[in-house]
Amino acid sequence: LRSDLLASLDSDARIPYVSKMGEFYYNFWRDKTNPQGVWRRTTLAEFRKDAPKWEVLLDIDALGKAEGVNWVWGGAECLRPAYNLCLVNLSRGGADATVTREFNVAERAFVKGGFERPEAKGDLSWIDQDTVYVGTDFGPGSMTESGYARIAKQWKRGTPMSEATVVYEGQPSDIAVTAFHDDTPGFERDFVYRGLTFYTSDLYLRGKDGTLTRLDLPEGSQKGVVREWLSVELRQPWTVGGIEHPAGSLLAIKLDDFLAGKRDFDVLFAPTANTSLASSGYTRDFWFINVLEDVKNRIYVLKPGADGWARRPLVGAPEFGTLGITAVDADESNDFFLTVTDYLTPTSLMMGTMGQAPEKLKQLPAFFDASKHEIRQHF
């Protein structure tokens, strides 16, 4: 028994989870050969294979050795539609403070003279090829008492960061301030996020003339804008439009209607005695909610229509187990990734499209014979 357990715990078998950008599927991978990891990509056809061929874009171990710094990967944001120019975040030894450098995927190299943000608790994000939003340490008084960026600025390529123009200034008592661009085709918009405390925030819509409109939503709610929709996930009860919605509800309304003063939210989820919302997301034409129902995950697919939101269970989802669902490319398709694990099934990565049962792409090895067992739930 001891040797069986040890073999299971010592196994280095893992699923290489991917995210899609353009035609490629990207993955960041660490192992004993590359303890700091490599950023790599492959095609879907290769990814379906047991041993995919990967194209390495950036080797963090090699970079750290060349520069004499213990760099830790902090993610990358790539500019659509080519996804060739990326803003790569790195931290020294895994610290909260990061640096950002512009990276050219085709050349597998950092862009000489490109966008670069010095080490600080901040961020850099694309607006377009020659413009970014930047939040960083601009000097005395530019950081919050929590040590994060207090000021968001807009920065043009080819100019020094000191000439970046102010978009918004928060208060020293805020947690952090950041500006970001929504590049959803046909729904391009800009926002400013102001973190008031760890659990409260304000969200502002930035007009083309630079004016800011605060979205009149509870500070303690999680706010999101998806295409024409504004979503609100409540952490506290909220009475709006004459209706009291309990904490844990997920509401939606068309953004233009909300800005025009309407407050007739649609209820996408309301908690009950045995349910709570685990997560939510969307594909091109559908929304999905992951509901914890009697300690089991239940995924429901929602679609807005003239008669409200139609709701149905996700086709092919198992009855038991822990489920996680994400869109493959929410702007381009209704495809999704589904991660499944339960007491008898090794963690599996599946892929499907809304309305069809998903197919298995990857699965961890089994360490015991599960065919002799079954799962049942009792009340």
C-alpha positions in Angstrom: 0.0 0.0 0.0 2.8 2.4 0.9 4.6 1.8 -2.4 1.3 2.3 -4.4 0.6 5.6 -2.6 4.2 6.8 -3.1 4.1 6.0 -6.8 0.9 8.0 -7.1 2.2 11.0 -5.1 5.5 11.0 -6.9 4.0 10.8 -10.4 5.1 13.7 -12.6 2.2 13.0 -15.1 0.3 16.3 -15.7 -2.1 17.7 -18.2 -0.7 20.5 -20.3 -3.6 23.0 -20.1 -3.7 25.4 -23.0 -5.2 28.7 -24.0 -6.0 29.6 -27.6 -4.8 32.7 -29.4 -5.4 32.8 -33.1 -4.5 29.5 -34.7 -2.2 28.3 -31.8 -2.7 26.8 -28.4 -0.3 28.2 -25.8 1.0 26.6 -22.6 3.5 27.4 -19.9 5.3 24.3 -18.7 7.6 23.5 -15.8 9.4 20.2 -15.1 12.7 19.0 -13.7 14.6 20.0 -16.9 13.1 23.5 -16.9 12.2 24.4 -13.2 11.4 28.0 -14.1 9.5 26.9 -17.2 9.1 27.4 -20.9 6.4 29.3 -22.8 5.4 27.3 -25.8 2.6 26.7 -28.3 1.2 24.0 -30.6 -1.7 23.4 -33.0 -4.9 21.6 -32.1 -4.0 18.7 -34.3 -0.7 18.2 -32.4 -2.3 18.8 -29.0 -4.7 15.9 -29.6 -1.7 13.5 -29.8 -0.3 11.7 -26.8 3.1 13.4 -27.3 2.5 16.8 -29.0 5.3 18.7 -30.7 5.7 22.0 -29.0 7.3 25.2 -30.4 9.2 26.9 -27.5 8.8 30.7 -27.6 10.6 31.7 -24.4 12.8 29.7 -22.1 12.7 31.4 -18.6 15.6 29.3 -17.3 17.8 30.3 -20.2 16.7 33.9 -19.8 17.5 34.0 -16.1 20.9 32.4 -16.7 21.8 34.9 -19.4 20.7 37.9 -17.3 21.8 36.6 -13.9 18.3 37.0 -12.5 16.0 34.4 -11.0 13.1 35.3 -13.3 9.6 33.9 -12.6 7.0 33.8 -15.3 4.1 36.2 -14.8 2.0 35.7 -17.9 1.7 37.4 -21.3 -0.9 39.5 -23.1 -0.8 39.3 -26.9 -2.3 41.8 -29.3 -5.0 40.6 -31.6 -5.5 39.8 -34.4 -2.0 38.5 -35.2 -1.1 37.8 -31.6 2.6 38.4 -32.6 3.4 41.2 -30.2 3.0 40.3 -26.5 3.6 42.1 -23.2 5.4 39.6 -21.0 5.4 39.9 -17.3 8.4 38.6 -15.2 9.1 38.8 -11.5 12.3 38.6 -9.6 12.2 35.4 -7.6 8.4 35.4 -7.6 7.9 38.8 -5.9 4.7 40.9 -6.3 6.6 43.5 -8.1 7.0 42.7 -11.8 8.6 44.0 -15.0 6.9 44.0 -18.4 8.7 43.7 -21.7 7.4 43.7 -25.3 8.1 40.3 -27.0 8.0 39.5 -30.7 6.7 35.9 -31.1 7.8 35.5 -34.7 11.4 36.6 -33.8 11.4 34.8 -30.4 13.0 37.9 -28.9 12.2 40.9 -26.9 11.5 44.0 -29.0 14.5 46.4 -28.9 13.2 49.8 -27.9 9.7 48.4 -27.4 7.4 49.0 -24.5 9.1 48.2 -21.2 7.9 48.8 -17.6 10.5 48.9 -14.8 10.1 46.7 -11.7 7.1 47.8 -9.6 3.7 46.5 -8.5 1.9 47.6 -11.6 0.7 46.6 -15.1 1.0 47.3 -18.8 -1.8 46.4 -21.3 -2.5 46.9 -24.9 -4.9 49.4 -26.4 -3.5 49.1 -30.0 -0.1 48.4 -31.6 1.3 51.8 -30.7 -0.6 52.5 -27.4 -0.8 50.9 -24.0 -2.2 51.6 -20.6 0.4 51.7 -17.8 0.2 51.7 -14.1 3.5 51.7 -12.2 5.7 53.7 -9.8 5.9 57.1 -11.5 7.6 58.6 -8.5 6.8 59.9 -5.0 3.0 59.7 -4.3 2.1 57.6 -7.3 1.6 54.4 -5.4 -1.2 53.5 -2.9 -0.6 52.7 0.7 -0.8 49.1 -0.3 2.1 49.5 -2.6 0.3 49.2 -5.9 -0.2 51.7 -8.8 -2.5 54.7 -7.8 -2.4 56.3 -11.3 -3.4 54.9 -14.7 -1.9 56.5 -17.8 -2.0 56.2 -21.5 1.4 55.8 -23.2 2.3 56.2 -26.9 5.1 54.1 -28.6 8.3 56.1 -29.2 7.8 58.5 -26.3 9.3 58.3 -22.8 7.0 56.9 -20.1 7.3 60.3 -18.3 5.2 61.8 -21.1 2.3 59.4 -20.7 -1.1 61.1 -20.1 -3.1 60.6 -16.9 -6.3 58.6 -17.4 -7.3 58.4 -13.7 -5.9 59.0 -10.2 -7.1 57.0 -7.2 -6.7 57.8 -3.6 -3.7 56.8 -1.5 -6.1 54.6 0.6 -7.2 52.6 -2.4 -5.8 49.2 -3.1 -4.9 49.7 -6.8 -6.0 51.5 -10.0 -5.8 50.0 -13.5 -7.1 50.9 -16.9 -7.8 48.3 -19.6 -9.1 47.9 -23.2 -11.8 45.5 -24.2 -10.8 44.4 -27.7 -13.9 42.2 -28.4 -14.6 42.8 -32.2 -17.5 45.1 -32.6 -17.6 46.0 -28.9 -14.3 47.7 -28.4 -14.4 49.7 -25.1 -12.1 51.1 -22.4 -12.5 50.9 -18.6 -10.9 52.0 -15.4 -10.9 49.7 -12.4 -10.5 51.3 -9.0 -9.9 48.8 -6.1 -11.3 50.5 -3.0 -10.6 47.6 -0.6 -9.7 43.9 -1.1 -13.5 43.2 -1.6 -14.9 46.4 -3.0 -14.3 48.3 -6.3 -15.6 50.8 -8.8 -15.8 50.4 -12.5 -15.7 53.3 -14.9 -16.5 53.3 -18.7 -14.0 55.5 -20.5 -15.4 57.5 -23.5 -13.5 58.3 -26.6 -13.1 61.8 -25.4 -11.5 60.5 -22.1 -14.5 61.2 -19.9 -15.3 58.6 -17.2 -18.7 57.3 -16.4 -19.0 55.4 -13.1 -21.2 52.3 -13.4 -23.7 52.7 -10.6 -23.3 49.2 -9.1 -22.7 48.0 -5.5 -19.1 48.4 -4.6 -19.0 44.9 -3.2 -20.2 43.3 -6.4 -18.1 41.6 -9.2 -18.7 43.6 -12.4 -18.2 42.5 -16.0 -19.0 43.6 -19.5 -19.5 41.0 -22.2 -20.3 42.3 -25.7 -23.6 44.1 -25.2 -24.2 42.8 -21.7 -23.3 44.1 -18.2 -23.1 41.4 -15.6 -23.2 41.8 -11.8 -22.4 39.0 -9.2 -23.6 40.1 -5.8 -21.7 39.6 -2.6 -24.4 41.4 -0.6 -28.2 41.7 -1.1 -29.1 44.5 -3.5 -32.5 46.1 -4.2 -32.7 47.5 -7.7 -35.7 48.1 -9.9 -38.0 47.4 -7.0 -36.7 43.9 -6.6 -34.4 42.6 -3.8 -31.8 40.2 -5.1 -30.0 38.0 -2.5 -26.2 37.8 -2.1 -24.8 35.2 -4.5 -27.0 36.2 -7.4 -25.8 36.7 -11.0 -27.6 39.5 -12.9 -27.4 40.8 -16.4 -28.7 43.8 -18.4 -27.8 45.3 -21.7 -25.1 47.9 -21.1 -26.7 50.6 -23.3 -30.0 50.1 -21.4 -28.2 50.5 -18.1 -26.5 53.6 -19.2 -29.9 55.0 -20.3 -31.2 54.5 -16.8 -33.0 51.2 -17.0 -32.6 48.8 -14.1 -34.7 45.8 -15.1 -32.0 43.1 -14.7 -32.4 39.6 -15.8 -31.6 37.0 -13.2 -29.1 34.4 -14.6 -28.7 32.7 -11.2 -30.2 33.0 -7.7 -29.0 30.9 -4.9 -31.2 28.4 -3.0 -30.7 26.4 0.2 -28.7 23.8 -1.7 -27.1 25.8 -4.5 -24.4 28.4 -5.0 -22.6 29.9 -8.0 -19.1 28.5 -8.5 -18.2 30.4 -11.6 -19.6 31.8 -14.9 -18.4 32.5 -18.4 -19.4 32.8 -22.0 -18.7 31.6 -25.5 -19.6 33.5 -28.7 -23.4 32.9 -28.5 -23.9 31.4 -25.1 -23.3 32.0 -21.4 -22.6 29.3 -18.9 -22.9 29.0 -15.2 -21.2 26.4 -13.0 -23.5 25.7 -10.0 -22.5 23.9 -6.9 -25.7 21.9 -6.3 -25.7 19.5 -3.3 -21.9 19.6 -3.4 -21.9 18.5 -7.1 -21.0 20.7 -10.0 -23.9 21.3 -12.4 -23.2 23.3 -15.6 -26.0 25.1 -17.3 -26.0 26.8 -20.7 -27.9 30.1 -21.2 -28.8 31.9 -24.3 -30.5 35.3 -24.5 -33.6 35.7 -26.7 -36.7 37.7 -27.3 -38.5 35.8 -24.5 -35.7 36.0 -22.0 -32.8 33.6 -21.3 -33.2 30.0 -22.2 -31.5 27.6 -19.9 -30.5 23.9 -20.3 -27.9 21.5 -18.8 -24.6 21.2 -20.6 -24.7 18.1 -22.9 -22.4 15.3 -21.8 -21.5 16.6 -18.4 -21.0 13.8 -15.8 -23.4 13.3 -12.9 -20.8 13.4 -10.2 -17.4 15.0 -9.8 -15.7 18.4 -9.8 -16.2 20.2 -13.1 -14.4 23.3 -14.5 -15.5 24.9 -17.8 -13.8 27.7 -19.9 -14.3 29.0 -23.4 -11.8 28.0 -26.0 -12.1 31.3 -27.9 -15.1 33.3 -26.8 -14.9 35.7 -29.7 -14.7 33.1 -32.4 -16.7 30.0 -31.5 -18.9 28.2 -29.0 -16.2 25.6 -28.2 -15.3 24.9 -24.6 -12.8 23.1 -22.4 -14.2 20.9 -19.6 -12.0 19.6 -16.8 -13.5 16.6 -15.0 -12.4 14.7 -11.9 -14.2 12.4 -9.4 -13.4 9.6 -7.0 -13.1 7.0 -9.7 -12.1 9.0 -12.8 -8.6 10.5 -13.2 -8.6 14.2 -14.0 -9.5 14.6 -17.6 -9.5 17.5 -20.1 -12.3 17.4 -22.6 -13.2 19.7 -25.5 -16.7 20.2 -27.0 -19.0 22.7 -28.6 -22.3 23.9 -27.1 -25.1 21.4 -27.8 -22.8 18.4 -28.4 -21.1 16.0 -26.0 -17.5 16.8 -25.4 -14.6 14.5 -26.4 -11.7 13.5 -24.2 -8.4 15.2 -25.1 -6.1 14.3 -22.1 -6.4 12.2 -19.0 -4.1 11.5 -16.1 -3.1 7.8 -15.5 -5.3 5.7 -13.2 -3.6 4.3 -10.1 -6.2 1.7 -9.1 -8.9 -0.4 -10.8 -12.0 1.7 -10.5 -14.2 -0.8 -12.4 -15.2 -2.5 -9.2 -16.6 0.6 -7.6 -19.5 3.1 -8.1 -20.3 6.6 -6.7 -23.7 7.2 -5.1 -24.9 10.2 -3.1 -27.3 9.8 -0.1 -29.3 12.4 1.8 
